Amino acid sequence: MKIQIISLFPEMFAPVLETSMLWKAKDKGVVEYEYINLRTYGLGPRKTVDDTPYGGGDGMLLKPEPLFAAVEHAKIQDPEAFVYLMTPRGERLMQKRARELAQEGKGMIIICGRYEGYDERITTLVDRQVSIGDYVLTGGELPAMVLIDAVVRLIPGVLGGEKSAEIESFSHGDNLEFPQYTRPEDFRGMKVPEVLLSGNHAEIEKWRQAQSGSQKE
Ligand code: ADE
């Protein structure tokens, strides 16, 4: 899966995507990351990427021309890719959607919004607007990393054997994780729940189901 990220701060990504599981996915050849600096497509000698809003108002908006040029460049590299725009106005990212994207395996072109906003015309380029929650961050970079992490870990082959992904997708549906314990059995008086020591797999399964928070669709 080719993941192309369009951002004014592409240097934010390598420390996260080139570490741990996300790096392993790349090392195995399962994913490929490409960082596209929006500034490259800026206008004029100053490589301008933003401008004041029509109708007045505070702040600057990302201009359409550089974003269109950047997405067009990314589309040439991967014509089938889906285009995502990270925005607090988007559809809330859920585990179910992350799983669908991982299973589809289509390339991703991710636009990171910045500053006070963007010219609305860029949404005509976008297949899906994605929010990671009802709060406003300074830009789409952290949300893009969250989206990538949520999807890439579910791509078959990434978690090391299919086991973990299988456990999540089939045994526990869309339930969130249950609490887990490792040795020692008693740590500073905090004991591992009896049921987990019982060896009774049916009971353990029942307990885990009961402990998992169900996720709304
Ligand atoms: N950009 C700023 N805040 C965001 C959010 N909550 N989700 C996605 N993109 C964002």
Residues whose N, C-alpha, C, O or C-beta is under 5 A from the ligand:
A	BS01	ADE	M86 T87 P88 V130 S131 I132 G133 Y135 V136 L137 T138 G139 G140 P143
